């Protein structure tokens, strides 16, 4: 569930691009809008464990169906870019550790 202003929205996991923690706030990014999550970062990860979501950083969980490119920033860091052009930095292990990529 995501919150935008005073309203709450039920979101389909397929439309979610990423969950990203900003301090104590977790943001949900979709193609159309950003929402504030109503749970802590661990809750979405546990609920989405058997889906196409993967943790790529301690602050980010992405839907691998929306990953469009992975590029090396250094020998140990990679830039993962989603279809909405949002980028996340991941370690080499995190970037290469998923068979679907």
MMTF fields as JSON, N, C-alpha, C and O atoms, coordinates in Angstrom:
{
  "mmtfVersion": "1.0.0",
  "mmtfProducer": "UNKNOWN",
  "numBonds": 403,
  "numAtoms": 404,
  "numGroups": 101,
  "numChains": 1,
  "numModels": 1,
  "chainsPerModel": [1],
  "groupsPerChain": [101],
  "chainIdList": ["A"],
  "bondAtomList": [4, 2, 8, 6, 12, 10, 16, 14, 20, 18, 24, 22, 28, 26, 32, 30, 36, 34, 40, 38, 44, 42, 48, 46, 52, 50, 56, 54, 60, 58, 64, 62, 68, 66, 72, 70, 76, 74, 80, 78, 84, 82, 88, 86, 92, 90, 96, 94, 100, 98, 104, 102, 108, 106, 112, 110, 116, 114, 120, 118, 124, 122, 128, 126, 132, 130, 136, 134, 140, 138, 144, 142, 148, 146, 152, 150, 156, 154, 160, 158, 164, 162, 168, 166, 172, 170, 176, 174, 180, 178, 184, 182, 188, 186, 192, 190, 196, 194, 200, 198, 204, 202, 208, 206, 212, 210, 216, 214, 220, 218, 224, 222, 228, 226, 232, 230, 236, 234, 240, 238, 244, 242, 248, 246, 252, 250, 256, 254, 260, 258, 264, 262, 268, 266, 272, 270, 276, 274, 280, 278, 284, 282, 288, 286, 292, 290, 296, 294, 300, 298, 304, 302, 308, 306, 312, 310, 316, 314, 320, 318, 324, 322, 328, 326, 332, 330, 336, 334, 340, 338, 344, 342, 348, 346, 352, 350, 356, 354, 360, 358, 364, 362, 368, 366, 372, 370, 376, 374, 380, 378, 384, 382, 388, 386, 392, 390, 396, 394, 400, 398],
  "bondOrderList": [1, 1, 1, 1, 1, 1, 1, 1, 1, 1, 1, 1, 1, 1, 1, 1, 1, 1, 1, 1, 1, 1, 1, 1, 1, 1, 1, 1, 1, 1, 1, 1, 1, 1, 1, 1, 1, 1, 1, 1, 1, 1, 1, 1, 1, 1, 1, 1, 1, 1, 1, 1, 1, 1, 1, 1, 1, 1, 1, 1, 1, 1, 1, 1, 1, 1, 1, 1, 1, 1, 1, 1, 1, 1, 1, 1, 1, 1, 1, 1, 1, 1, 1, 1, 1, 1, 1, 1, 1, 1, 1, 1, 1, 1, 1, 1, 1, 1, 1, 1],
  "groupList": [{"groupName": "UNK", "atomNameList": ["N", "CA", "C", "O"], "elementList": ["N", "C", "C", "O"], "formalChargeList": [0, 0, 0, 0], "bondAtomList": [1, 0, 2, 1, 3, 2], "bondOrderList": [1, 1, 2], "singleLetterCode": "X", "chemCompType": "L-PEPTIDE LINKING"}],
  "groupTypeList": [0, 0, 0, 0, 0, 0, 0, 0, 0, 0, 0, 0, 0, 0, 0, 0, 0, 0, 0, 0, 0, 0, 0, 0, 0, 0, 0, 0, 0, 0, 0, 0, 0, 0, 0, 0, 0, 0, 0, 0, 0, 0, 0, 0, 0, 0, 0, 0, 0, 0, 0, 0, 0, 0, 0, 0, 0, 0, 0, 0, 0, 0, 0, 0, 0, 0, 0, 0, 0, 0, 0, 0, 0, 0, 0, 0, 0, 0, 0, 0, 0, 0, 0, 0, 0, 0, 0, 0, 0, 0, 0, 0, 0, 0, 0, 0, 0, 0, 0, 0, 0],
  "groupIdList": [1, 2, 3, 4, 5, 6, 7, 8, 9, 10, 11, 12, 13, 14, 15, 16, 17, 18, 19, 20, 21, 22, 23, 24, 25, 26, 27, 28, 29, 30, 31, 32, 33, 34, 35, 36, 37, 38, 39, 40, 41, 42, 43, 44, 45, 46, 47, 48, 49, 50, 51, 52, 53, 54, 55, 56, 57, 58, 59, 60, 61, 62, 63, 64, 65, 66, 67, 68, 69, 70, 71, 72, 73, 74, 75, 76, 77, 78, 79, 80, 81, 82, 83, 84, 85, 86, 87, 88, 89, 90, 91, 92, 93, 94, 95, 96, 97, 98, 99, 100, 101],
  "secStructList": [7, 3, 3, 3, 6, 6, 3, 3, 3, 7, 7, 7, 4, 4, 4, 3, 3, 3, 3, 3, 3, 3, 6, 6, 3, 3, 3, 3, 3, 3, 1, 1, 7, 3, 3, 3, 3, 1, 1, 7, 2, 2, 2, 2, 2, 2, 2, 6, 6, 6, 6, 6, 3, 3, 3, 3, 3, 6, 6, 3, 3, 3, 3, 4, 4, 4, 3, 3, 3, 3, 3, 3, 1, 1, 1, 1, 3, 3, 3, 3, 3, 3, 6, 6, 1, 7, 3, 3, 3, 3, 3, 2, 2, 2, 2, 2, 1, 7, 6, 6, 7],
  "xCoordList": [0.843, 0.0, 0.887, 1.9, 0.502, 1.247, 0.365, -0.858, 1.0, 0.279, 0.757, 1.957, -0.184, 0.111, -0.807, -2.017, -0.228, -1.041, -1.879, -1.365, -3.164, -4.013, -4.621, -5.317, -4.362, -4.99, -4.048, -2.831, -4.637, -3.901, -4.284, -5.442, -3.308, -3.534, -3.034, -1.948, -3.827, -3.386, -2.662, -3.235, -1.41, -0.588, -0.338, -0.106, -0.39, -0.067, 1.455, 2.101, 2.03, 3.493, 4.095, 5.223, 3.381, 3.923, 4.129, 4.975, 3.364, 3.508, 4.587, 4.959, 5.086, 6.106, 7.486, 7.866, 8.23, 9.595, 10.576, 11.484, 10.39, 11.361, 10.804, 9.873, 11.409, 11.244, 12.595, 13.627, 12.604, 13.853, 13.726, 12.872, 14.568, 14.528, 15.288, 16.399, 14.682, 15.299, 15.175, 14.189, 16.183, 16.1, 15.059, 15.139, 14.085, 13.026, 11.836, 10.89, 11.879, 10.763, 11.11, 12.223, 10.149, 10.326, 9.445, 8.242, 10.054, 9.339, 9.072, 9.892, 7.923, 7.559, 7.492, 6.776, 8.238, 8.243, 7.485, 7.75, 6.54, 5.834, 6.079, 6.769, 5.532, 5.709, 5.066, 5.54, 3.999, 3.249, 3.521, 3.383, 3.911, 3.924, 4.857, 5.235, 5.221, 5.957, 5.018, 4.263, 5.088, 4.259, 5.152, 6.324, 4.587, 5.268, 4.716, 3.501, 5.602, 5.158, 4.582, 4.951, 3.685, 3.065, 3.723, 3.299, 4.764, 5.47, 6.963, 7.452, 7.674, 9.131, 9.704, 8.982, 10.988, 11.579, 11.563, 11.511, 11.605, 11.636, 10.314, 10.311, 9.201, 7.894, 7.75, 7.381, 8.022, 7.905, 8.864, 8.489, 10.077, 11.037, 10.542, 10.664, 9.993, 9.481, 8.271, 8.152, 7.381, 6.174, 6.499, 5.787, 7.552, 7.889, 9.037, 9.607, 9.369, 10.523, 10.467, 11.504, 9.325, 9.235, 8.783, 8.28, 8.96, 8.567, 9.81, 10.911, 9.649, 10.74, 11.454, 12.155, 11.295, 11.988, 13.277, 13.319, 14.331, 15.624, 16.211, 16.084, 16.852, 17.559, 18.868, 19.651, 19.098, 20.347, 21.223, 22.359, 20.677, 21.396, 20.659, 19.489, 21.331, 20.623, 19.442, 18.572, 19.397, 18.295, 17.357, 16.408, 17.6, 16.798, 16.438, 17.247, 15.199, 14.644, 14.016, 13.147, 14.441, 13.94, 13.211, 13.466, 12.3, 11.596, 12.472, 12.639, 13.034, 13.984, 13.34, 14.052, 12.018, 11.348, 11.464, 11.23, 11.826, 11.975, 13.437, 13.712, 14.376, 15.797, 16.068, 15.734, 16.678, 16.967, 18.45, 18.812, 19.322, 20.756, 21.539, 21.119, 22.698, 23.632, 24.994, 25.48, 25.605, 26.91, 27.895, 27.534, 29.141, 30.19, 30.568, 30.818, 30.605, 31.123, 32.59, 33.391, 32.921, 34.284, 34.328, 33.364, 35.419, 35.505, 34.601, 34.355, 34.112, 33.276, 31.886, 31.07, 31.607, 30.31, 29.685, 30.36, 28.378, 27.627, 26.435, 25.87, 26.054, 24.862, 23.768, 23.915, 22.674, 21.525, 20.478, 20.049, 20.062, 19.116, 17.796, 17.758, 16.713, 15.373, 14.778, 15.344, 13.646, 13.014, 12.537, 12.28, 12.415, 12.048, 13.286, 13.174, 14.468, 15.764, 16.272, 17.298, 15.594, 16.072, 17.246, 17.188, 18.31, 19.495, 19.77, 19.479, 20.336, 20.726, 22.128, 22.474, 22.928, 24.28, 24.238, 23.62, 24.907, 24.96, 26.393, 27.208, 26.685, 27.997, 28.046, 27.007, 29.235, 29.378, 28.589, 27.908, 28.674, 27.958, 26.451, 25.765, 25.939, 24.501, 24.073, 23.009, 24.877, 24.53, 24.576, 23.762, 25.518, 25.695, 25.089, 25.04, 24.632, 24.194, 22.834, 22.405, 22.139, 20.784, 20.737, 21.048, 20.348, 20.327, 19.473, 19.722, 18.457, 17.56, 18.151, 17.518, 19.361, 19.925, 20.924, 21.527],
  "yCoordList": [-1.17, 0.0, 1.232, 1.282, 2.217, 3.46, 4.643, 4.591, 5.693, 6.899, 8.061, 8.24, 8.841, 10.073, 11.137, 11.11, 12.077, 13.066, 12.369, 11.525, 12.702, 12.077, 10.742, 10.094, 10.321, 9.121, 7.925, 8.073, 6.732, 5.472, 4.705, 4.726, 4.024, 3.3, 1.868, 1.622, 0.929, -0.46, -0.578, -0.283, -1.007, -1.062, -2.506, -3.375, -2.743, -4.053, -4.15, -3.227, -5.237, -5.395, -5.224, -4.744, -5.602, -5.491, -4.041, -3.763, -3.111, -1.708, -0.984, 0.142, -1.624, -1.006, -1.213, -2.338, -0.128, -0.187, -0.464, -1.282, 0.223, 0.088, 0.582, 1.386, 0.071, 0.589, 1.184, 0.548, 2.388, 3.046, 3.774, 4.647, 3.417, 4.055, 5.366, 5.451, 6.371, 7.689, 8.01, 8.6, 7.616, 7.755, 6.789, 5.588, 7.297, 6.457, 6.298, 5.575, 6.968, 6.933, 6.0, 6.035, 5.164, 4.288, 4.82, 5.012, 5.056, 5.543, 4.37, 3.46, 4.402, 3.419, 4.174, 5.168, 3.699, 4.346, 3.486, 2.292, 4.109, 3.46, 4.295, 5.311, 3.888, 4.641, 6.02, 6.962, 6.142, 7.399, 8.279, 9.499, 7.667, 8.441, 7.831, 6.663, 8.639, 8.151, 8.208, 9.163, 7.164, 7.054, 6.884, 6.527, 7.143, 6.833, 5.503, 5.325, 4.565, 3.255, 3.388, 4.283, 2.497, 2.518, 1.511, 1.367, 0.81, -0.163, 0.132, 0.96, -0.567, -0.473, -1.192, -1.955, -0.978, -1.622, -3.151, -3.782, -3.75, -5.218, -5.852, -6.965, -5.17, -5.744, -6.008, -7.124, -5.037, -5.351, -6.466, -7.319, -6.471, -7.497, -8.887, -9.831, -9.024, -10.314, -10.75, -11.922, -9.825, -10.158, -10.463, -11.236, -9.874, -10.024, -11.009, -11.046, -11.787, -12.691, -13.638, -13.881, -14.169, -15.146, -14.498, -15.183, -13.202, -12.492, -12.01, -12.486, -11.082, -10.564, -9.375, -8.637, -9.176, -8.097, -8.617, -9.711, -7.813, -8.177, -6.98, -5.84, -7.249, -6.197, -5.94, -6.861, -4.691, -4.347, -3.42, -3.115, -2.986, -2.094, -2.173, -2.555, -1.818, -1.896, -0.953, -1.107, 0.037, 0.993, 0.805, 1.574, -0.211, -0.32, -1.757, -2.677, -1.909, -3.172, -2.859, -1.992, -3.555, -3.228, -4.41, -5.571, -4.077, -5.065, -5.352, -4.48, -6.552, -6.851, -6.802, -6.702, -6.868, -6.737, -5.323, -5.103, -4.358, -2.968, -2.555, -1.394, -3.467, -3.152, -3.112, -4.05, -2.019, -1.865, -1.956, -2.371, -1.573, -1.729, -1.748, -1.217, -2.383, -2.464, -2.075, -2.68, -1.074, -0.608, -0.476, -0.082, -0.808, -0.747, 0.708, 1.482, 1.067, 2.368, 2.224, 3.143, 1.055, 0.705, -0.821, -1.482, -1.371, -2.83, -3.414, -4.62, -2.591, -3.088, -2.468, -2.881, -1.492, -0.81, -0.746, -0.506, -0.966, -0.986, -0.046, 0.151, 0.53, 1.373, 0.555, 0.113, 0.358, -0.36, 0.685, 1.456, 0.711, 1.715, 1.041, 0.034, 1.617, 1.097, 1.737, 2.685, 1.226, 1.738, 3.182, 3.831, 3.692, 5.102, 5.99, 7.16, 5.437, 6.12, 6.353, 7.009, 5.84, 5.934, 4.977, 3.83, 5.455, 4.632, 4.309, 5.099, 3.132, 2.677, 2.103, 1.431, 2.364, 1.809, 0.51, 0.426, -0.507, -1.821, -2.326, -1.904, -3.24, -3.882, -4.876, -5.242, -5.307, -6.288, -7.554, -8.1, -8.016, -9.225, -9.05, -9.955, -7.895, -7.658, -7.519, -8.009, -6.864, -6.646, -7.92, -8.105, -8.798, -10.012, -11.243, -12.306, -11.116, -12.285, -12.826, -13.805, -12.243, -12.678, -13.248, -12.561, -14.508, -15.223, -14.583, -14.78, -13.811, -13.207, -12.0, -11.445, -11.577, -10.366, -10.755, -9.891],
  "zCoordList": [0.0, 0.0, 0.0, 0.699, -0.784, -0.851, -0.499, -0.632, -0.054, 0.346, -0.51, -0.719, -0.999, -1.73, -1.161, -1.387, -0.419, 0.274, 1.323, 2.058, 1.412, 2.432, 1.988, 2.769, 0.729, 0.188, 0.196, 0.09, 0.325, 0.302, -0.957, -1.373, -1.566, -2.808, -2.692, -2.166, -3.183, -3.296, -4.627, -5.675, -4.592, -5.792, -6.203, -5.363, -7.497, -8.048, -8.131, -8.624, -7.663, -7.653, -9.036, -9.151, -10.09, -11.457, -11.883, -12.733, -11.303, -11.689, -10.885, -11.216, -9.837, -8.999, -9.61, -9.935, -9.764, -10.28, -9.149, -9.295, -8.012, -6.929, -5.608, -5.556, -4.54, -3.186, -2.821, -3.035, -2.277, -1.954, -0.618, -0.461, 0.334, 1.649, 1.628, 1.106, 2.196, 2.371, 3.854, 4.296, 4.61, 6.056, 6.592, 6.336, 7.331, 7.886, 6.95, 7.262, 5.809, 4.865, 3.715, 3.191, 3.326, 2.172, 1.053, 1.232, -0.096, -1.281, -2.213, -2.333, -2.867, -3.881, -5.203, -5.319, -6.2, -7.507, -8.515, -8.652, -9.216, -10.318, -11.568, -11.503, -12.687, -13.927, -13.852, -14.486, -13.089, -13.053, -11.856, -11.938, -10.729, -9.502, -8.468, -8.562, -7.481, -6.307, -5.113, -4.93, -4.314, -3.126, -1.91, -2.027, -0.755, 0.496, 0.969, 1.049, 1.285, 1.763, 3.16, 3.921, 3.477, 4.798, 5.744, 6.891, 5.261, 6.091, 6.087, 5.318, 6.966, 6.994, 5.78, 5.138, 5.434, 4.25, 4.294, 3.239, 5.444, 5.541, 5.111, 4.585, 5.323, 5.004, 3.509, 3.143, 2.614, 1.187, 0.756, -0.049, 1.271, 0.882, 1.281, 0.499, 2.468, 2.914, 2.102, 1.746, 1.81, 1.031, -0.43, -1.071, -0.955, -2.372, -2.606, -3.696, -1.615, -1.68, -2.879, -3.497, -3.225, -4.315, -5.629, -6.52, -5.746, -6.974, -7.7, -7.427, -8.611, -9.422, -8.774, -9.466, -7.484, -6.779, -6.168, -5.605, -6.288, -5.729, -4.996, -5.443, -3.873, -3.15, -3.888, -4.117, -4.255, -4.948, -4.112, -4.475, -3.002, -2.093, -0.767, -0.726, 0.307, 1.593, 1.656, 2.513, 0.749, 0.724, -0.461, -0.616, -1.311, -2.529, -2.871, -2.753, -3.298, -3.759, -5.113, -5.198, -6.181, -7.515, -8.142, -7.821, -9.043, -9.841, -11.056, -11.909, -11.152, -12.228, -13.603, -14.603, -13.688, -14.981, -15.536, -16.724, -14.682, -15.118, -15.26, -15.564, -15.05, -15.251, -16.747, -17.47, -17.212, -18.634, -18.961, -20.062, -18.016, -18.278, -16.985, -15.957, -17.081, -15.962, -16.51, -17.464, -15.913, -16.373, -15.233, -14.124, -15.515, -14.497, -14.219, -15.142, -12.942, -12.513, -12.11, -12.283, -11.569, -11.174, -11.124, -11.511, -10.66, -10.595, -9.514, -9.504, -8.616, -7.515, -7.443, -6.62, -8.285, -8.23, -9.612, -10.613, -9.639, -10.887, -10.8, -9.724, -11.929, -12.01, -12.675, -13.815, -11.96, -12.482, -12.834, -11.976, -14.109, -14.583, -14.926, -15.634, -14.407, -14.66, -15.908, -16.452, -16.361, -17.573, -17.445, -18.459, -16.236, -16.041, -15.905, -15.538, -16.201, -16.146, -14.723, -14.547, -13.718, -12.337, -12.176, -12.618, -11.54, -11.371, -9.911, -9.013, -9.7, -8.366, -8.447, -9.419, -7.439, -7.376, -6.597, -5.535, -7.138, -6.498, -6.513, -7.333, -5.589, -5.602, -6.763, -7.314, -7.128, -8.2, -7.87, -8.738, -6.647, -6.234, -6.392, -6.867, -5.996, -6.107, -7.556, -7.934, -8.37, -9.769, -10.591, -11.495, -10.287, -11.08, -10.432, -11.05, -9.211, -8.453, -8.791, -8.18, -9.727, -10.029, -11.423, -12.395, -11.523, -12.791, -13.858, -15.047, -13.455, -14.441, -15.149, -16.047, -14.76, -15.366, -16.377, -17.014]
}
